[in-house]
């Protein structure tokens, strides 16, 4: 199957995913313990590979990022989103740079309506003028530190995948260089808006419509009690069986992105997920999450070990995915 054929098929599937679907709790979202990572690396590698090749989703515990730093990142995110709109607009999204603040701008082809959220993106080479230092002292330093910790963890996980794919040691570390002007990994703070108790939410309005991620690996931090994330593995797409991913403060939810799916010659699946709007009897307060998207530097060439797809730069690949999903 050619890459273009895959994209067309993926978009066709996505267009059918605007409905409510059928939830199932039968599928397990595996929790993988990263304690004593270096000593247990072989075991952890096998557990990661088994979970990733199954549904492309898993959760990490004992991952090495201190809870107080995670809590501080959520505190900083809430402080930023609480700023007046005109203040946030001074740090607005730089088009094509994935850096800065945006609100209600992502329109998924699966539902043709904007996601009910706002976000703030950190992409290291493009942050000039985007830090709210005048109103949030220390925000820049803390957020950069948190992004670096996320990248380090992501490289550990990707290093395990590199081993299973037969790639050289340090392969993905070199492909995600935070000191390079070509770096395009992104930390994204997300705020899903509260819903009034008496509001009737249309069936086609979602906090985040069905989509796959464009990157190699996503790390998602969620707050306990702020649910809504659901995954639909490829083999279950036709049946519209969506599995809830329960949030927990001590667990990081991870998923494989399109870039790694291509890089692995389709051995690692990138699957659809969404964030549903709260139902009548569910908590309608605001939902916050923080995502780190590990995506290779712009000038890195993506070519799988089996060369199933032609080589393509990471920059061109991201643009290809954006065009396929949003420029329609």
Buried (B, 14 or more C-beta within 10 A) or exposed (E): EEBEEBBEEBBEBBBEBBEEBEEBEEBEBBBBBBEEBEEEBEEBBEBBBEBBBBBBBBBBEEBEBEEEEBEBBBEBBEEBBEBEEEBBBBBBBBEEBBBBBBBEEBBBBBBEBBBBBBBBBBBBBBBEEBBBEEBBEEBBEBBBEBBEBBBEBBBBBBBBBBBBBEBEEEBBBEBBBBEBEBBBBBBBBBBBBBBEEEEEBEEEBBBBBBBBBBBBBBBBBBBEEBBBBBBBBBEBBEEBBBBBBBBBEEBBBBBBBBBBBBBBBBBBBBBBBBBBBBEEEEBBBBBBBBBBBBBBBBBBEBBBEEEBBEEBBBBEBBBBBEEBBEEE
